Amino acid sequence: MRRPLAAVSALIIAAVTAAVAPPASAAPDPLPYVAMGDSYSAATGVFPLAPDAPLVLCGQSARNYPHVIAERIGADLTDVSCGGATTSNFTGSQYPGVAPQLDALNKRTKLVTMTIGGNDNLTFASVILACGTAGIATLGNGSPCKDLYGSTFTDTIRQKTYPALKRTLRAVHRKAPNAQVAILGAPWIVPRKGGCFLNIPVGRGDLPYIRNVLRVFNDVTERAAKRTGSTYVDLSRASNGHDACKPPGTRWIEPMFPLAR
């Protein structure tokens, strides 16, 4: 996991250079940095867990990219990322005792990073479950998910996720008016072709369909960033060749059923 975290961290640092590079005359106070979002930010499933995580259910890793960035730039990190978070958890509690993520922001905050939106309307989970179920029924043949669901997922992303992302980013800027705000897109989960039925049981013809769902999600995330004066960090190019079908050590995304090597 260290290699993808290093690559993602380098992309983010490059994108927010203005925020992380203090002027020569600046005092050596650590940069106030808040990491927000869902499991892509929390690195849910990567051990060890962060000792100061808001709740064990969040699955926040001590080795997630916010921790890597904070170490590299000497930032004062407040990490409120939480596996399963949606945009609604920026303004409302995700679990009892876990504050809304926006509560971590203030006028002193200088850098904010996040991944968010994939869990809204259960979009990503629905795609994987629906396409996996359909793929198992056809033993990996054809494009049963596309045939069954058509534009359902992309319509939801355009009509519901996009406005939610804009609202969320604007709320972040209001709470942290002096911060540079960066939002990451989603990495590729599946390859362009070939597949790996034992790991990701989807129809071979549905690989382009799933990638298009991710492409639309990244498109609306980038649009929301531009509309709100935020920085978009594109993970699609960097994550090419690191999908869930690749072997351990190469893949960035863990498969549903890691049976194949």
PATORKE-853875 format. One record per residue: residue in three letters; x, y, z of N, C-alpha, C, O in turn. Coordinates in steps of 0.1 Angstrom, whole numbers, padded with zeros to 4 digits, always signed. Layout:
! residues N
AlaXYZXYZXYZXYZ...
END
This chain:
! residues 261
Met+0008-0012+0000+0000+0000+0000+0009+0013+0000+0003+0023-0003Arg+0021+0012+0004+0029+0024+0005+0031+0031-0009+0031+0043-0010Arg+0033+0022-0020+0035+0028-0033+0024+0037-0037+0026+0048-0042Pro+0011+0032-0037+0000+0040-0041-0002+0052-0033-0006+0063-0038Leu+0000+0051-0020-0002+0062-0011+0009+0073-0014+0006+0085-0014Ala+0021+0069-0017+0031+0078-0021+0028+0085-0034+0030+0098-0035Ala+0023+0078-0043+0019+0084-0056+0008+0094-0055+0008+0104-0061Val-0003+0090-0048-0014+0099-0046-0010+0111-0038-0014+0122-0042Ser-0002+0109-0028+0003+0121-0020+0011+0130-0029+0009+0143-0027Ala+0019+0125-0037+0027+0134-0046+0018+0142-0055+0021+0153-0058Leu+0008+0135-0061-0002+0142-0069-0008+0154-0062-0010+0165-0067Ile-0013+0151-0050-0020+0162-0042-0010+0173-0039-0014+0185-0040Ile+0002+0170-0034+0011+0180-0031+0014+0189-0043+0015+0201-0041Ala+0016+0183-0054+0019+0190-0067+0007+0200-0070+0009+0211-0075Ala-0005+0195-0067-0017+0203-0071-0019+0214-0061-0026+0224-0065Val-0015+0213-0049-0017+0224-0039-0004+0230-0035-0003+0234-0023Thr+0005+0232-0044+0018+0237-0041+0017+0251-0034+0025+0254-0025Ala+0008+0259-0038+0007+0273-0032+0004+0272-0017+0008+0280-0010Ala-0004+0262-0014-0008+0261+0000+0003+0255+0009+0004+0259+0021Val+0010+0245+0003+0020+0238+0012+0034+0245+0012+0043+0240+0019Ala+0036+0255+0003+0049+0261+0003+0049+0275+0009+0045+0284+0002Pro+0052+0277+0022+0051+0290+0028+0062+0299+0023+0072+0295+0018Pro+0060+0312+0024+0070+0322+0020+0082+0320+0028+0082+0315+0040Ala+0093+0325+0023+0106+0324+0030+0106+0330+0044+0113+0326+0053Ser+0099+0341+0045+0099+0348+0058+0089+0342+0068+0088+0347+0079Ala+0082+0332+0064+0072+0327+0073+0078+0320+0085+0088+0314+0084Ala+0070+0320+0096+0074+0313+0108+0072+0298+0106+0064+0294+0098Pro+0080+0290+0113+0079+0276+0110+0068+0269+0117+0069+0257+0121Asp+0056+0276+0118+0045+0269+0124+0039+0259+0114+0039+0261+0102Pro+0035+0247+0119+0030+0237+0110+0017+0242+0103+0009+0249+0109Leu+0015+0238+0091+0003+0241+0083-0009+0235+0088-0009+0222+0089Pro-0020+0242+0091-0032+0236+0096-0039+0229+0084-0044+0235+0075Tyr-0040+0216+0085-0045+0208+0074-0056+0199+0079-0054+0192+0089Val-0067+0199+0072-0079+0190+0075-0081+0181+0064-0083+0185+0052Ala-0082+0168+0067-0085+0158+0057-0099+0153+0060-0103+0150+0071Met-0107+0153+0049-0122+0149+0050-0125+0138+0040-0117+0134+0032Gly-0137+0133+0042-0142+0124+0032-0145+0110+0036-0148+0107+0047Asp-0144+0101+0026-0148+0087+0027-0137+0077+0028-0125+0081+0032Ser-0139+0065+0025-0129+0054+0026-0117+0056+0018-0106+0052+0021Tyr-0118+0063+0006-0106+0065-0002-0096+0074+0005-0084+0073+0004Ser-0101+0084+0013-0093+0092+0022-0088+0085+0034-0077+0086+0039Ala-0098+0078+0041-0095+0071+0053-0086+0059+0051-0079+0055+0061Ala-0086+0054+0039-0078+0041+0036-0083+0030+0045-0076+0023+0051Thr-0096+0029+0045-0103+0018+0053-0098+0004+0049-0097+0001+0038Gly-0094-0003+0059-0089-0017+0057-0074-0017+0057-0068-0028+0056Val-0067-0006+0057-0052-0005+0058-0048-0004+0073-0052+0006+0079Phe-0040-0013+0077-0036-0012+0091-0022-0007+0093-0014-0008+0083Pro-0018-0001+0104-0026+0000+0116-0036+0012+0115-0035+0021+0107Leu-0046+0011+0124-0056+0022+0125-0049+0034+0132-0040+0033+0140Ala-0054+0046+0128-0049+0058+0134-0054+0058+0149-0065+0056+0152Pro-0044+0061+0158-0048+0061+0172-0057+0071+0176-0065+0070+0186Asp-0058+0082+0169-0067+0093+0172-0079+0094+0163-0085+0104+0162Ala-0082+0083+0156-0094+0082+0147-0106+0085+0155-0107+0082+0167Pro-0116+0092+0148-0129+0095+0156-0136+0083+0160-0143+0084+0171Leu-0135+0072+0154-0143+0060+0157-0137+0048+0150-0133+0049+0138Val-0136+0036+0156-0130+0025+0149-0139+0021+0137-0133+0016+0127Leu-0152+0024+0137-0160+0021+0126-0156+0029+0113-0159+0025+0102Cys-0150+0040+0115-0145+0048+0104-0134+0041+0096-0131+0044+0085Gly-0127+0032+0103-0116+0025+0097-0105+0034+0092-0098+0031+0082Gln-0102+0044+0099-0092+0054+0095-0078+0049+0097-0074+0045+0109Ser-0070+0048+0087-0056+0042+0088-0046+0053+0091-0047+0064+0088Ala-0036+0048+0099-0025+0057+0102-0015+0059+0090-0006+0067+0091Arg-0018+0051+0080-0010+0052+0068-0017+0058+0056-0013+0056+0044Asn-0029+0064+0058-0036+0069+0047-0029+0081+0041-0019+0087+0047Tyr-0033+0086+0029-0026+0097+0022-0025+0110+0030-0015+0117+0029Pro-0036+0113+0038-0035+0125+0046-0023+0125+0056-0016+0134+0058His-0021+0113+0062-0010+0112+0071+0004+0112+0064+0013+0118+0069Val+0004+0107+0052+0017+0107+0044+0020+0122+0040+0031+0126+0041Ile+0009+0129+0036+0011+0143+0032+0016+0151+0044+0025+0159+0043Ala+0009+0150+0055+0012+0157+0067+0027+0155+0072+0033+0164+0076Glu+0031+0143+0070+0045+0140+0074+0055+0146+0064+0065+0151+0068Arg+0051+0146+0052+0060+0152+0042+0062+0167+0043+0073+0172+0041Ile+0051+0174+0045+0051+0188+0045+0051+0194+0059+0052+0206+0061Gly+0051+0186+0069+0052+0191+0083+0039+0198+0087+0040+0208+0094Ala+0028+0192+0083+0015+0199+0086+0009+0194+0099+0012+0183+0104Asp+0000+0202+0105-0007+0199+0117-0020+0193+0112-0030+0200+0109Leu-0021+0179+0112-0032+0172+0105-0044+0170+0115-0042+0165+0126Thr-0056+0173+0110-0068+0169+0116-0075+0160+0106-0080+0165+0096Asp-0076+0148+0109-0082+0138+0099-0095+0134+0104-0097+0127+0114Val-0106+0138+0097-0120+0134+0101-0126+0125+0090-0138+0123+0090Ser-0117+0120+0081-0123+0111+0071-0128+0098+0077-0124+0094+0088Cys-0138+0092+0070-0145+0081+0076-0151+0072+0065-0158+0077+0057Gly-0148+0059+0066-0153+0050+0056-0168+0050+0055-0175+0050+0066Gly-0173+0051+0043-0188+0051+0041-0194+0064+0042-0206+0066+0040Ala-0186+0075+0044-0192+0088+0045-0198+0093+0032-0194+0089+0021Thr-0209+0101+0033-0215+0107+0022-0214+0122+0024-0210+0127+0034Thr-0219+0130+0014-0218+0144+0015-0227+0149+0027-0224+0159+0033Ser-0237+0142+0030-0246+0146+0042-0239+0145+0055-0243+0151+0064Asn-0228+0137+0055-0220+0136+0068-0211+0148+0070-0204+0148+0080Phe-0210+0157+0061-0203+0169+0063-0211+0179+0072-0205+0186+0079Thr-0224+0178+0071-0232+0186+0079-0240+0179+0090-0245+0185+0100Gly-0240+0165+0090-0247+0157+0100-0238+0146+0104-0229+0141+0097Ser-0240+0141+0116-0232+0131+0122-0234+0117+0115-0245+0114+0111Gln-0223+0111+0112-0223+0097+0105-0226+0086+0115-0234+0077+0113Tyr-0220+0088+0127-0222+0078+0138-0224+0086+0151-0220+0097+0152Pro-0231+0080+0161-0232+0087+0174-0218+0090+0180-0210+0081+0180Gly-0217+0102+0184-0204+0106+0189-0194+0111+0179-0183+0116+0183Val-0197+0110+0166-0188+0115+0156-0194+0128+0151-0205+0128+0145Ala-0187+0139+0152-0192+0152+0148-0193+0153+0133-0185+0146+0126Pro-0201+0162+0128-0201+0164+0113-0187+0169+0109-0180+0176+0116Gln-0183+0164+0097-0170+0167+0093-0166+0182+0091-0155+0186+0093Leu-0176+0190+0088-0174+0204+0087-0170+0211+0100-0163+0221+0100Asp-0173+0204+0111-0169+0210+0124-0154+0211+0126-0149+0219+0134Ala-0146+0204+0118-0132+0204+0119-0126+0217+0113-0114+0219+0115Leu-0133+0224+0105-0128+0235+0098-0130+0248+0105-0139+0250+0113Asn-0121+0258+0103-0122+0271+0108-0113+0281+0099-0107+0276+0089Lys-0113+0293+0103-0105+0303+0095-0090+0301+0095-0083+0306+0086Arg-0085+0293+0105-0071+0290+0105-0067+0279+0095-0055+0278+0091Thr-0076+0271+0091-0073+0260+0082-0068+0265+0069-0073+0274+0062Lys-0056+0260+0065-0050+0264+0052-0051+0254+0041-0049+0258+0029Leu-0053+0241+0044-0053+0231+0034-0064+0221+0038-0065+0217+0049Val-0073+0218+0028-0083+0208+0029-0082+0198+0018-0082+0202+0006Thr-0082+0185+0020-0083+0175+0010-0095+0166+0013-0099+0164+0024Met-0100+0160+0002-0111+0151+0004-0114+0142-0008-0110+0145-0019Thr-0120+0131-0005-0127+0123-0015-0141+0121-0010-0143+0117+0002Ile-0151+0123-0018-0165+0123-0014-0174+0121-0026-0171+0126-0037Gly-0186+0116-0024-0196+0115-0034-0199+0101-0039-0210+0098-0043Gly-0189+0092-0038-0191+0079-0043-0202+0071-0035-0208+0061-0041Asn-0203+0074-0023-0213+0067-0014-0227+0074-0014-0237+0068-0010Asp-0228+0085-0020-0241+0092-0021-0250+0083-0030-0247+0078-0040Asn-0262+0081-0025-0272+0073-0031-0267+0059-0033-0273+0051-0042Leu-0257+0055-0026-0251+0041-0026-0246+0038-0041-0247+0027-0045Thr-0242+0049-0048-0239+0047-0062-0228+0036-0065-0231+0027-0072Phe-0216+0038-0059-0206+0029-0061-0209+0015-0056-0207+0005-0063Ala-0215+0014-0044-0219+0001-0039-0229-0006-0048-0229-0018-0050Ser-0239+0002-0053-0249-0003-0061-0244-0008-0075-0248-0019-0080Val-0234-0001-0080-0228-0005-0093-0221-0019-0091-0223-0028-0099Ile-0213-0020-0081-0205-0032-0078-0215-0044-0075-0213-0055-0081Leu-0225-0041-0067-0234-0052-0063-0242-0056-0075-0244-0068-0078Ala-0248-0046-0082-0256-0049-0094-0249-0056-0105-0253-0066-0110Cys-0237-0051-0108-0229-0057-0119-0223-0070-0115-0222-0079-0123Gly-0219-0071-0102-0214-0084-0098-0225-0095-0098-0222-0106-0102Thr-0237-0092-0093-0248-0101-0094-0251-0105-0108-0253-0117-0111Ala-0252-0095-0117-0256-0098-0131-0244-0106-0137-0247-0115-0145Gly-0232-0103-0134-0221-0111-0140-0220-0125-0135-0217-0134-0143Ile-0223-0128-0123-0224-0141-0118-0234-0149-0125-0232-0161-0128Ala-0246-0143-0127-0257-0150-0134-0253-0154-0148-0258-0164-0153Thr-0244-0147-0155-0240-0150-0169-0226-0156-0169-0221-0158-0180Leu-0221-0159-0157-0207-0165-0157-0197-0156-0164-0187-0161-0170Gly-0199-0143-0163-0189-0134-0168-0191-0131-0183-0182-0124-0189Asn-0201-0136-0189-0203-0133-0203-0212-0121-0206-0221-0118-0198Gly-0210-0115-0217-0219-0104-0221-0218-0091-0213-0208-0089-0206Ser-0228-0083-0214-0229-0071-0207-0242-0070-0199-0250-0061-0202Pro-0245-0079-0190-0258-0079-0184-0261-0067-0175-0273-0063-0174Cys-0251-0061-0169-0254-0049-0161-0258-0037-0170-0268-0030-0166Lys-0251-0035-0180-0255-0024-0190-0269-0027-0195-0277-0018-0197Asp-0272-0040-0199-0285-0043-0204-0296-0041-0195-0307-0037-0199Leu-0293-0043-0182-0304-0042-0172-0306-0028-0167-0317-0023-0165Tyr-0295-0020-0165-0295-0007-0158-0293+0005-0167-0297+0016-0163Gly-0288+0003-0179-0286+0014-0188-0279+0026-0182-0268+0025-0176Ser-0286+0038-0183-0280+0050-0178-0284+0053-0163-0282+0064-0159Thr-0290+0043-0156-0295+0046-0143-0284+0052-0134-0287+0062-0127Phe-0272+0046-0133-0262+0051-0124-0256+0065-0128-0254+0073-0120Thr-0254+0066-0141-0248+0079-0146-0259+0090-0144-0255+0102-0142Asp-0272+0087-0146-0282+0097-0144-0282+0102-0130-0283+0114-0127Thr-0281+0092-0121-0281+0096-0106-0269+0105-0103-0270+0114-0095Ile-0257+0102-0109-0245+0110-0106-0247+0124-0111-0244+0133-0104Arg-0252+0125-0123-0254+0138-0129-0265+0146-0122-0263+0158-0120Gln-0276+0140-0118-0287+0147-0113-0287+0149-0098-0293+0159-0093Lys-0280+0140-0091-0280+0141-0076-0266+0143-0070-0265+0152-0061Thr-0257+0136-0075-0243+0137-0069-0237+0150-0072-0231+0157-0064Tyr-0238+0155-0085-0232+0167-0089-0237+0179-0080-0228+0186-0075Pro-0250+0181-0079-0254+0193-0070-0249+0191-0056-0246+0201-0049Ala-0249+0179-0051-0245+0176-0037-0230+0180-0035-0226+0185-0025Leu-0222+0177-0045-0208+0180-0045-0206+0195-0045-0198+0200-0037Lys-0213+0202-0053-0212+0217-0053-0216+0223-0039-0209+0232-0034Arg-0227+0218-0034-0231+0223-0021-0221+0220-0010-0218+0229-0002Thr-0215+0209-0011-0205+0205-0001-0193+0213-0002-0187+0218+0008Leu-0188+0215-0014-0175+0223-0016-0178+0237-0012-0169+0243-0006Arg-0189+0243-0015-0192+0257-0011-0193+0258+0004-0188+0268+0010Ala-0198+0248+0011-0199+0248+0026-0185+0247+0032-0182+0254+0042Val-0176+0239+0025-0162+0239+0030-0155+0252+0029-0148+0256+0038His-0157+0259+0018-0151+0272+0016-0156+0282+0025-0149+0291+0030Arg-0169+0281+0029-0175+0291+0038-0169+0289+0052-0166+0298+0059Lys-0167+0276+0056-0161+0273+0069-0146+0275+0070-0141+0279+0081Ala-0139+0274+0059-0125+0276+0058-0121+0285+0047-0116+0281+0037Pro-0124+0298+0049-0123+0308+0038-0108+0310+0034-0106+0315+0023Asn-0099+0306+0042-0085+0309+0039-0077+0296+0034-0065+0296+0033Ala-0085+0286+0032-0079+0273+0028-0079+0270+0013-0088+0275+0006Gln-0069+0263+0008-0069+0257-0005-0076+0244-0003-0072+0236+0005Val-0086+0242-0012-0095+0230-0011-0092+0221-0023-0094+0225-0034Ala-0089+0209-0020-0086+0199-0031-0095+0187-0030-0097+0181-0019Ile-0102+0183-0041-0110+0171-0041-0105+0162-0051-0102+0165-0062Leu-0103+0149-0047-0098+0139-0056-0109+0132-0063-0120+0130-0058Gly-0106+0128-0076-0115+0119-0083-0113+0105-0079-0105+0102-0070Ala-0121+0096-0085-0120+0082-0082-0109+0075-0091-0108+0078-0102Pro-0102+0065-0085-0093+0057-0093-0101+0046-0101-0113+0044-0099Trp-0094+0040-0111-0101+0030-0119-0102+0017-0110-0092+0013-0104Ile-0114+0011-0110-0116-0001-0102-0114-0013-0111-0108-0023-0106Val-0117-0012-0124-0116-0024-0133-0108-0020-0145-0106-0008-0148Pro-0102-0029-0152-0094-0026-0164-0102-0023-0176-0115-0025-0175Arg-0096-0018-0186-0104-0016-0199-0110-0029-0204-0121-0029-0209Lys-0102-0039-0204-0107-0052-0210-0100-0063-0202-0091-0061-0195Gly-0105-0075-0205-0099-0087-0199-0106-0092-0187-0112-0102-0187Gly-0106-0084-0177-0113-0087-0164-0106-0098-0156-0096-0103-0160Cys-0112-0101-0145-0107-0112-0136-0119-0117-0128-0122-0112-0117Phe-0126-0126-0134-0139-0130-0129-0139-0135-0114-0148-0132-0106Leu-0128-0142-0110-0127-0146-0096-0125-0135-0086-0129-0137-0075Asn-0120-0124-0091-0118-0112-0082-0129-0103-0083-0135-0098-0072Ile-0133-0099-0095-0144-0090-0097-0154-0097-0107-0152-0097-0119Pro-0165-0103-0102-0173-0112-0110-0183-0104-0119-0195-0105-0117Val-0178-0096-0128-0187-0089-0137-0185-0094-0151-0175-0100-0155Gly-0195-0091-0160-0194-0096-0173-0183-0088-0181-0181-0076-0178Arg-0176-0095-0189-0165-0089-0197-0170-0077-0205-0163-0067-0206Gly-0182-0078-0210-0188-0066-0217-0192-0055-0208-0195-0044-0214Asp-0192-0057-0195-0196-0046-0186-0184-0038-0181-0186-0028-0174Leu-0172-0042-0185-0160-0034-0180-0161-0020-0185-0158-0011-0177Pro-0163-0018-0198-0164-0004-0203-0176+0004-0196-0175+0016-0194Tyr-0186-0004-0193-0198+0002-0187-0195+0008-0173-0198+0019-0170Ile-0188-0001-0165-0184+0004-0152-0174+0015-0152-0174+0025-0145Arg-0164+0014-0162-0155+0025-0163-0161+0038-0167-0157+0049-0163Asn-0172+0037-0175-0179+0049-0179-0186+0056-0167-0187+0068-0166Val-0191+0047-0158-0197+0053-0145-0187+0060-0138-0190+0071-0133Leu-0175+0055-0136-0164+0062-0129-0160+0074-0137-0157+0085-0131Arg-0160+0074-0150-0156+0085-0158-0166+0097-0156-0162+0108-0154Val-0179+0094-0156-0189+0104-0153-0188+0110-0139-0189+0122-0137Phe-0185+0101-0130-0183+0106-0116-0172+0116-0115-0173+0126-0109Asn-0161+0112-0122-0149+0121-0122-0152+0134-0129-0147+0145-0125Asp-0160+0133-0140-0163+0145-0148-0171+0155-0139-0168+0167-0139Val-0181+0150-0132-0189+0159-0123-0181+0164-0111-0184+0175-0107Thr-0172+0156-0106-0164+0160-0095-0155+0172-0100-0153+0182-0093Glu-0149+0170-0112-0141+0181-0117-0149+0194-0120-0144+0205-0117Arg-0161+0192-0125-0169+0204-0128-0173+0211-0115-0173+0223-0114Ala-0176+0203-0105-0180+0209-0092-0168+0216-0086-0170+0227-0080Ala-0156+0211-0088-0144+0218-0083-0142+0231-0090-0140+0241-0083Lys-0144+0231-0103-0142+0243-0110-0153+0254-0107-0150+0266-0106Arg-0165+0249-0105-0176+0259-0101-0174+0265-0088-0180+0275-0085Thr-0166+0259-0079-0165+0263-0065-0151+0269-0062-0149+0272-0050Gly-0143+0270-0072-0129+0275-0069-0121+0265-0061-0112+0269-0054Ser-0123+0253-0063-0116+0242-0056-0106+0236-0066-0107+0239-0078Thr-0097+0228-0062-0087+0221-0070-0091+0207-0072-0094+0200-0062Tyr-0091+0202-0084-0094+0188-0087-0082+0181-0090-0073+0185-0097Val-0080+0169-0083-0069+0160-0084-0073+0148-0092-0081+0140-0086Asp-0068+0146-0104-0072+0135-0113-0064+0123-0109-0052+0123-0111Leu-0071+0112-0105-0064+0100-0102-0065+0089-0113-0059+0079-0113Ser-0073+0093-0124-0075+0083-0134-0063+0079-0142-0060+0067-0144Arg-0054+0088-0145-0042+0085-0153-0032+0078-0144-0027+0068-0148Ala-0031+0082-0131-0021+0076-0122-0025+0062-0119-0017+0053-0116Ser-0038+0059-0118-0043+0046-0114-0045+0036-0125-0048+0025-0122Asn-0042+0040-0137-0043+0031-0149-0033+0020-0146-0021+0022-0143Gly-0037+0008-0148-0028-0004-0145-0027-0008-0131-0019-0016-0127His-0035-0002-0122-0035-0005-0108-0049-0009-0103-0052-0008-0091Asp-0057-0014-0112-0071-0018-0108-0071-0031-0100-0061-0037-0097Ala-0083-0035-0096-0085-0046-0087-0082-0059-0093-0081-0070-0086Cys-0080-0060-0107-0076-0072-0113-0061-0075-0113-0056-0085-0116Lys-0053-0065-0109-0039-0066-0108-0034-0074-0096-0042-0074-0086Pro-0022-0079-0096-0018-0087-0084-0015-0078-0072-0013-0066-0074Pro-0014-0084-0060-0010-0077-0049+0003-0070-0051+0012-0076-0057Gly+0005-0058-0046+0017-0051-0048+0016-0041-0060+0023-0032-0061Thr+0007-0044-0069+0004-0036-0081-0009-0029-0080-0010-0017-0084Arg-0019-0036-0075-0032-0030-0075-0034-0020-0064-0027-0021-0053Trp-0042-0009-0066-0045+0001-0056-0058-0002-0050-0061+0003-0039Ile-0067-0010-0057-0080-0013-0052-0081-0027-0049-0077-0036-0057Glu-0086-0031-0037-0088-0045-0034-0100-0051-0040-0110-0044-0041Pro-0099-0063-0045-0111-0069-0052-0121-0074-0042-0119-0074-0030Met-0133-0077-0048-0144-0082-0040-0141-0096-0034-0143-0098-0022Phe-0135-0104-0042-0131-0118-0038-0117-0120-0043-0115-0125-0054Pro-0107-0118-0034-0093-0119-0038-0088-0133-0039-0080-0138-0032Leu-0094-0141-0049-0091-0155-0050-0080-0158-0060-0072-0167-0059Ala-0079-0149-0070-0069-0151-0081-0056-0143-0077-0057-0134-0070Arg-0045-0148-0082-0032-0141-0080-0027-0135-0093-0017-0128-0093
END
